[in-house]
C-alpha cells in the first residue's frame, strides 16, 4: 500500500482496491455545480476528479 498512513474515514468517501467499483450516496440540500476529487497525492493529476450538477429544488 503506497500511503498506509492516509485513512479515508470520512462518511463521504470510499476506499477500494484497484479495478473495483463502489457507491457513495450524497444528499444535496441545494442545487448547483460541485467538484469532487481523490485526495491521494497525484491522483487528481491522473484524472481522478469530476463535476456533479445538482438541479435546484
N, C-alpha and C positions, 0 to 999 in steps of 0.2 A: 504494500500500500504506500503510495507516494507521499501522502500528507496525513499520517496516522493521528497527529495532534489536532487536526481540523475536524471538529464534530459539527454535523448539521442536525441540531436537535430542535430547531425552530419548527413549530407546527405547520408553517407554510413552506416547508422544504421536504425533499425526499432524497435519499442516497441509494443508488442502485449499482450493481455490478455492470461492467461494460456489456453492451448488447441487450440489456434488459429494458423493459418499459414499466412504467407505474402510473399512478394517477394522484393528482392533488386537486382538491376541491377548494376553490377560492370563492368567498362570498363577498361581493362588492356592494357597498351601500350607496354608491353614486356612479353615474356614467362617466366615461372619459377614456383617454388613451393612457395606457400603463405599460411600462417596460419591465421585463424580468430577465434574469441572468444567473448563470452559475458563478458562484463566488470563489471557486478554487482557482488559484493563480494560473493564468494562461488560458483558461477555458473560455473566457469572454472573447479573447482574441482569436480563439479557434472556432468561433461561431456559435457558442452555446449561450445564445440570448435571443430575445424576440420581443414582440409587441402584442398587447391584448387590447382590443377595442370593446368597451362595455357600453351598451345602449343605455341611455338615461331612462329613468322610471317615469 
